[in-house]
Amino acid sequence: MEATEIAELGRTPDEIVTELGRIRAQSGLLFTVETFDRLLALGPVGRGKALLGALLNVKPILGLDDAGRVIPKGKAIGSNRVVTALLDVIAAEVGPAHEKIRFGIVHVGAPKMIAEVRKRLVEQWGDVEIPSGPVTPVISTHLGTGA
């Protein structure tokens, strides 16, 4: 989206690439899963943590490091607290308000979460752009329904 907006301003391809690099350095990805099944099958979570997490109804808040590896960012006990925990992590990572900020919300078979997350983002950061929709099939395979 940003590349298109920059191109429409008449910027050169080199300027677009430079700006996208700056944006990427400031961007992040956070996600949570409903169950540990897919994470266990694919390797980021061991059997012991998955079993304990399932027994305690832990909902992990996960992100990606610079190398693209899944890393823990936080956790919540129960589905009712996961949005608050996720937004707490976002607030800690984003910090104070920025001149321009854009969020995106994607889901795997959990469209009901979009309205609540959108509402809470707007409450905290004001009138911000928040595109949303289902995540790609490849990512869906890795995260499972409810992510």
C-alpha positions, 0 to 999 in steps of 0.5 A: 500500500505504501509503495503505491502511495509513494509511486503516485507522488512521482517518486523514483524506484530507488526512492520507493525502495529506500522508503520501504526499507525505512518502513520495514525497520519500523514495522512488526507482526504480532499474532496469537493462536487459539490452540498450539496444534499447528505450532507444535506440528511445525516446531516453534513450540515443544510438546511440554509447552504445548501441553501446559499451555493447553491445560492452563488455557494460555494464549501466547502473543507471538511475533517474528524476529529480524530473521523471521523466527517465531518469538514469544512477546507475551501471553494471556490466560483465556480467550477473553484476555488475549486482545488486551494482552495483544494490545498491551504488547503493541502499545509497548512496541509502538510507544507514543503516538506517531505522526502517521501510523497504520495497523492491519488486522488479519485472521484465520476463521475469526472475523468476530475479533476484527471489530473488537481489535479495531475499536480498541486500536482506535480508542488508543491511537485515534483515527488510524487506518486499519485494513483487515481481512482473512490471512493467506492460506499459507499462513493459515496452515501454519497458525490454524483456525482462530489465529 
